[in-house]
Amino acid sequence: MLVQSFQRVSSRRLFISSTSPRPWISSRTSVRCFSNDERNRLSSFWVPTGGITPKDAEGEDTHALLVRAGFLRQAHSGLFHMLPLGLRVQEKFEKLIDKHMRSVGASKVSLSSISSEELWERTGRLEGKELLRLKDRNDSGLLLGPTHEEEITQLVRNTVKSYKELPLRLYQISRKYRDELRPRQGLLRAKEFLMKDLYTFDHLESEALETYKSVREAYVNILTDLKLPYLVADADSGSIGGDTSHEYHFISAKGEDTVFQCDTCSYTANEEVAQHSDAQLTLEDKPGPILVWKGISKDRKTLVEAHAMLNPADTSEPAARINLHAIKSLFPDIDTAIDDGPSDSATIIAEQLWHANPSPDKSRLVLADANIHTFRDLLAFESTTVSSSPHPTTFKYLTPQSKYTSLLALQHASPCPSCATGHVTSHRAVEVGHTFHLGTRYSAPLNLAIQTPSGKPSLVQMGCHGIGVSRMIAAVADALADAKGLNWPRVVAPFEVVVVPAGGKGVDMDAEAVAVYDGLEAAGVDVVLDDRRGVGVGWKLGDADLVGYSVVVVLGKAWREKRKAEVQCRRLGVKEDVVVDKLGDFVGELLGRL
């Protein structure tokens, strides 16, 4: 029996759109009933809605859905408060991650969010513009950590002394901070975010690489448990460092990454490391025409010319473009902001900016790919390329041994650079995880060494492996959202099942709804009872669709007449009346497919 200790009725009006299946609500308007029976009841669970009108929501994105459904609220630009529904989803993600971190023998820690600038200076990472830096009253330089490589390395250095104490795996799930220039897309790019970071420590590189493989397997298992399509791509290590890394993506039109996947072999790579297949030309092939692209340095003093040889035998190749990642690897100061269109547009803009600069210290840099190195007489190439300009010209060539051998960008439908028969598909994707084999990138500058069996010190081999928990919440929500609302995978749904009694005006079905609730809970289902008063069953069902419960159990007309519950699963397209003694098994079978 429901024990009501508090009631409050709001007099504000409820607005339900007549043209949309979603419940457009100016403010939650229902009776809140606080119960001490320890069941999950929406009457005593804070789920605020509102803040987005029907007009605002035309073509609304997933972030707007998360706000309107009561999962979160924005505090400031790039900063968010998690509300009870959002926190339940977040905690379920953490529980899923904890399970798979145990599978690799990792111990959970909680490091300070504040780090010392001195440590970051020693690893060469202090000058990043994204760092949120501060000073205490003693003028000591501190920062809010975007990652914790420096701090965890220092902790282990002061604690672990012998190879006998390895291997060691430590992880945390904590808030991180980044001074984003333009926060956008809600949780996908925020100034404060929740992240799981795992750090591994091994004696030998061979052992560290085996650890890396086991962590990759754990990441794949995490994504597999979500039962959503994902991509694992070869990736660039960037500022983190190391020589081996992989990214883990959900395909999404809102993604900021481009991932190429072969339709024949297993090749999958981020565009930052994807190689164009024309790099494979040999002297037995015929030389092709040369694509010329021009860019400029950020200080406008260096005009950069890129020369890339096309493959004349490939008639299926889309319009060729220069690979800016390859250019940047050769000339880090390139201004990539002006290359937002065809090559000829970038060339015109770069030349105009360079000629307009009055500095006497201007110069030209000519980059040529490995195919030009193979086919052309380099002296003849240089003599024809040097202009009559008084400014000096420098030449730099890619070779078959270079990190990049072609200056051409891989594109959708390009031949696969790995196999002889396939073509690549280009996907926009959201990165939700990244694994790095670091080697001694941090143990060397921070002097993390252990005593070996020979008695000599040896630098520890490290790895770091991250999962963006808050990013994953947004990415998973986006992957399954539809016109009616959110649609969570079972493993992270705020509740697996919602029970909605529909007794009609003046009919109290609380006792019957509680009996159904108890039966589902006894079957191991994470269930909530929608016992809110002052709102109709139509509103409750629309709200259930908006929130995205895995399964909805309605006690309506079929229940009153035949003792059958209407079971709905929007994701599976199921809507069926089920007798009460089979309800647990039927719901369990549906949940097993989600």
HELIX and SHEET records of a PDB file:
HELIX    1   1 LEU A   42  SER A   44  5                                   3    
HELIX    2   2 THR A   62  ARG A   68  1                                   7    
HELIX    3   3 PRO A   84  ARG A  102  1                                  19    
HELIX    4   4 GLU A  117  ARG A  122  1                                   6    
HELIX    5   5 GLU A  149  ARG A  157  1                                   9    
HELIX    6   6 TYR A  163  GLU A  165  5                                   3    
HELIX    7   7 GLY A  186  LEU A  188  5                                   3    
HELIX    8   8 GLU A  205  ASP A  225  1                                  21    
HELIX    9   9 GLY A  238  ILE A  240  5                                   3    
HELIX   10  10 SER A  277  GLN A  280  5                                   4    
HELIX   11  11 LEU A  324  LEU A  330  1                                   7    
HELIX   12  12 THR A  336  ILE A  338  5                                   3    
HELIX   13  13 SER A  343  ALA A  356  1                                  14    
HELIX   14  14 ALA A  370  PHE A  375  1                                   6    
HELIX   15  15 LEU A  378  THR A  385  1                                   8    
HELIX   16  16 VAL A  469  LEU A  480  1                                  12    
HELIX   17  17 ARG A  490  VAL A  492  5                                   3    
HELIX   18  18 ASP A  510  ALA A  522  1                                  13    
HELIX   19  19 VAL A  537  VAL A  547  1                                  11    
HELIX   20  20 LYS A  557  LYS A  562  1                                   6    
HELIX   21  21 VAL A  580  LYS A  582  5                                   3    
HELIX   22  22 LEU A  583  GLY A  592  1                                  10    
SHEET    1   A 2 LEU A  72  HIS A  76  0                                        
SHEET    2   A 2 LEU A  79  MET A  82 -1                                        
SHEET    1   B 7 SER A 107  LYS A 108  0                                        
SHEET    2   B 7 LEU A 168  TYR A 177  1                                        
SHEET    3   B 7 GLU A 192  ASP A 202 -1                                        
SHEET    4   B 7 GLN A 461  GLY A 468 -1                                        
SHEET    5   B 7 VAL A 424  GLY A 439 -1                                        
SHEET    6   B 7 THR A 244  ILE A 251 -1                                        
SHEET    7   B 7 LEU A 231  ASP A 234 -1                                        
SHEET    1   C 7 SER A 107  LYS A 108  0                                        
SHEET    2   C 7 LEU A 168  TYR A 177  1                                        
SHEET    3   C 7 GLU A 192  ASP A 202 -1                                        
SHEET    4   C 7 GLN A 461  GLY A 468 -1                                        
SHEET    5   C 7 VAL A 424  GLY A 439 -1                                        
SHEET    6   C 7 ASP A 257  CYS A 262 -1                                        
SHEET    7   C 7 THR A 268  ASN A 270 -1                                        
SHEET    1   D 3 ILE A 114  SER A 116  0                                        
SHEET    2   D 3 GLY A 141  LEU A 144 -1                                        
SHEET    3   D 3 LEU A 132  LYS A 135 -1                                        
SHEET    1   E 4 ILE A 290  ILE A 296  0                                        
SHEET    2   E 4 THR A 302  MET A 309 -1                                        
SHEET    3   E 4 SER A 363  ALA A 368  1                                        
SHEET    4   E 4 THR A 393  TYR A 397  1                                        
SHEET    1   F 2 ALA A 449  GLN A 451  0                                        
SHEET    2   F 2 PRO A 457  LEU A 459 -1                                        
SHEET    1   G 5 VAL A 527  LEU A 529  0                                        
SHEET    2   G 5 VAL A 497  PRO A 501  1                                        
SHEET    3   G 5 VAL A 551  LEU A 555  1                                        
SHEET    4   G 5 LYS A 564  CYS A 569 -1                                        
SHEET    5   G 5 VAL A 574  VAL A 579 -1                                        
END                                                                             
